[in-house]
Amino acid sequence: QNYKDTLQTQVLEAMGSKKFVFGADLPEEKLKDFQDEQIGQLYELMLESTKPNRQFDIQEEGTPK
């Protein structure tokens, strides 16, 4: 619930600006509590979320491809 509230607040605040920053800082000290697999998952998520181009081209139903 706390994560959802934080993200919702950030989305609503970002709607008025051109710069979108979501999430929270993750201090290195907290990373020591993660398992190796979790670190890998965070890294993969970071790579996907910072790609310059969208992976999918979502079109409205009935729109020609």
N, C-alpha and C positions, 0 to 999 in steps of 0.2 A: 504494500500500500504506500509506503513512504517513497519508494522509487517512482511509482506512478504519479504521485503528487508532485514530486520534484520535476519530472519530465513534463508534466502538464503545465506547470508554472513557467518552465523555460520556453516551451512552445508558445504560450500566450505572450510572453515578454518579447520573444523573437519576431513575432508577427509585425511589430512596429519598426523593426530595424532590418537592414539588409544583411547583417552578419548573423549566422545561425551557429550557436555554440550550445551543445546539449551534453548532459551527463555531469559527472563530477570528477575532480582530480583524484587520482589514486596514488597516494604516497608510496615510495619505495618500501617503506617499513611494512605496509600492509601486504605487499607482494610476497613477502617472506612467508606469509600464512597460506599462500596458495600452493596447490599441487602443480607439478610440471605440466600436466595435461590442461589445467585451467589457465596457466600462463599462455600455452599454445593457443587455446581458444580465444583468449583476449587479443592475442596478436593477429589471428586470422580475422577477427571481428574488426580490428583497427584497419587492416589492409582493405577489407571490403567496404568499410564505411568512408574511406578516404580516396576511393577510386575517382578519377576525374570524370569518367563517363558512366552513365547509368547502364546497368547490366541488362535490364529488361526494357522493352519499348511497349508500354501499356497503352492499348488503343481502346476506344469505345466500341461496344458491340455494333457490328454492321459496318465499321470503317474498313475500307480495303487495306490490305497489307502492302 
